[in-house]
Amino acid sequence: MTAVEFDAPLAPFTTLRVGGPAARLVTARSEQELLDVARETWADGGDWLVLGGGSNVVVADEGFEGTVIRVATEGVAPVMAKVGAVRVRVQAGHSWDAFVAHTVEQGWSGVEALSGIPGSVGAAPIQNIGAYGQEVADSIVSLDFLDAATGEVRRMPVGELELDYRSSVFKRGLRGVVLSVTFELRDSGPDALSAPVRYAQLAKALGVELGDSLPLAEVRRAVLWLRASKGMVLDAADADSVSAGSFFTNPIVTESFARSLPSEAPRWQIEPEEPDLVIALEPEGDQGTGAALADDRGALPAEYHVKLSAAWLIEHAGIGKGFSLPGSTAAISSKHTLALVNRSGEAGTAADVAQLARFVQARVQSEFGVLLQPEPVFVGHSL
């Protein structure tokens, strides 16, 4: 049954544990409830917000003067099976890590490197989550979406989601509610192996070479261990896990700008490899000389882009692990410079988190000319 609360604190529903109350909080535990609640809320007018696992939001201390629709739907249902593959439809409110654990138990590979990421399945395509060489975009087939503009449900194939680095069509302005997500995963049975390991740090932890595959459970254990070592797995006993995960995205800049940074600054080319230059010989005779001509099909792009390490930029701007501003309840994680944590539990404030984030931005911009962009969504305030 749909639960409705007024002046309901939002902090307990976020992993940062900060934020004031919502004027109205409605929790939907079935897809039909979610459809009804969303349509009723939109018909009434006023501000509204969809909240899943709360792992990627920073709610203002003043709260939210509107309706928060909390998605608490659950369920994983196979919808199609074929040789070597399975398609499953997962309710939007289902815990992402619980889903990953289920796939590993079933012998379905494709999301095992995304173990330990907090939040819900419905939020995964919105943020296009990724880690340790995998992105959710690699396994999504489609999603069912309730469009706020029309009030109608439509099935959106992955090509319509405009998935990019930590971005999607939803972060570019499409408003509504994700109802469920359909994935296609490899089905190799109880002895299933993982997708090829594509991330050097994970390969090192597993003691294998890049491109190797291992039992799914072994990869999941390694990923959880790596994330926990950085405070990136929710744990009541770990103060560093009271965060919104990676707070800043890794900047994407032009290759020419990257050359202005210190040579030791990590960078990864994100454009395709340079194409081979096709050479054709001009025919001899008449007006031909037999000279070599470059085929236009081999023309190189005007500018390449590279991804930088936000963590490296923060550290080399003089902000180390555990750093905090005087009197602040927020701090840089003692395990990972890319996470901002709430050190004071219920006493922590969103204002302190935002102040520290702005300080980090200013230091990095002053030192390297790069303005870091926050990954979480700010509700009721901004940087």
TAURKA-V74740 format. One record per residue. RES is the residue in one small letter. PSI is psi in whole degrees, 0 to 359 (* if undefined). Layout:
BEGIN
res = (RES RES)
psi = (PSI PSI)
END
This chain:
BEGIN
res = (m t a v e f d a p l a p f t t l r v g g p a a r l v t a r s e q e l l d v a r e t w a d g g d w l v l g g g s n v v v a d e g f e g t v i r v a t e g v a p v m a k v g a v r v r v q a g h s w d a f v a h t v e q g w s g v e a l s g i p g s v g a a p i q n i g a y g q e v a d s i v s l d f l d a a t g e v r r m p v g e l e l d y r s s v f k r g l r g v v l s v t f e l r d s g p d a l s a p v r y a q l a k a l g v e l g d s l p l a e v r r a v l w l r a s k g m v l d a a d a d s v s a g s f f t n p i v t e s f a r s l p s e a p r w q i e p e e p d l v i a l e p e g d q g t g a a l a d d r g a l p a e y h v k l s a a w l i e h a g i g k g f s l p g s t a a i s s k h t l a l v n r s g e a g t a a d v a q l a r f v q a r v q s e f g v l l q p e p v f v g h s l)
psi = (138 131 132 129 151 145 46 126 137 340 317 343 10 151 341 344 35 160 142 194 157 142 324 128 121 124 122 126 1 161 322 318 319 317 313 314 315 313 320 318 316 325 328 340 180 170 149 157 137 131 127 249 352 21 356 35 150 102 135 152 334 348 203 118 69 196 128 122 107 120 113 26 151 156 139 122 120 136 346 141 142 173 118 3 157 143 135 142 125 132 147 328 357 138 129 312 328 322 314 317 321 318 321 317 327 351 28 123 154 339 10 329 353 18 149 354 124 166 187 163 322 332 341 312 334 317 349 63 151 153 147 42 1 149 147 334 335 340 352 135 313 174 155 130 130 111 124 333 329 341 11 153 134 149 122 113 160 328 337 354 347 48 130 182 110 36 165 177 333 324 351 9 348 121 144 205 127 125 318 163 136 129 151 124 157 134 102 10 189 337 27 142 158 168 156 134 125 8 126 318 322 319 319 317 328 347 36 176 155 137 347 157 146 171 141 315 326 319 317 315 318 318 316 322 316 314 319 326 342 6 22 15 128 125 118 336 357 107 334 350 357 76 181 26 210 120 331 145 155 124 145 121 168 154 325 321 320 329 344 350 163 143 334 356 122 144 148 129 130 353 164 158 151 131 154 142 118 124 130 143 131 131 144 162 161 246 0 152 350 12 156 134 141 127 135 335 343 9 139 150 153 326 133 158 150 154 133 166 112 322 317 316 318 312 318 1 5 14 110 175 137 357 141 156 150 129 5 150 356 153 162 139 145 355 340 121 350 356 134 130 155 109 351 18 233 341 350 153 148 329 320 321 314 321 316 320 318 323 316 315 314 319 316 319 320 321 320 355 20 126 109 141 133 145 320 160 130 126 117 0 177 169 *)
END
